[in-house]
C-alpha cells in the first residue's frame, strides 16, 4: 500500500517514429519519464531540470549505465527498477524482461518525493 495515489496521464511513445524536433518538444513537456535501459532513455537529456526519471533494466548496469550521472547533472531524481529475464536461453540484450509493478510504483513514489 502506498501513502498517496499517483494519478497520471500515461503516454506510450515510440520516439523512432517522431522527428528529432518532435522528440525534443515532447521531452520538454514531460513531467515524469519511465523507460527501459538503452538509447531511448537519452530522451531525458531534453527533459527539464528536476523531471523525475525511472529506468527499467535487466540487471545492475554498472559502467555501461550513463543515465544516473546524467540525471544527477540535470538535477533529475532517478531510480532504477531491476527486472527478471523471461527466457534465460536467449542473449540478455535480446531478451524480454519483466519488472514487478509494485517496484515501479515504489520507484515512482521515490522520485516524486525527491522533487
Buried (B, 14 or more C-beta within 10 A) or exposed (E): EEEEEEEEEEEEBEBEEEEEEEBBEBBEEBEBBBBEBEEBBBBBBBBBEEBBBBBBBBEEBEEEBEBBEBBEEBEBBBBBBBBEBEEEEEEEEEEEBEBEEEBBBBBBBBBBEEE
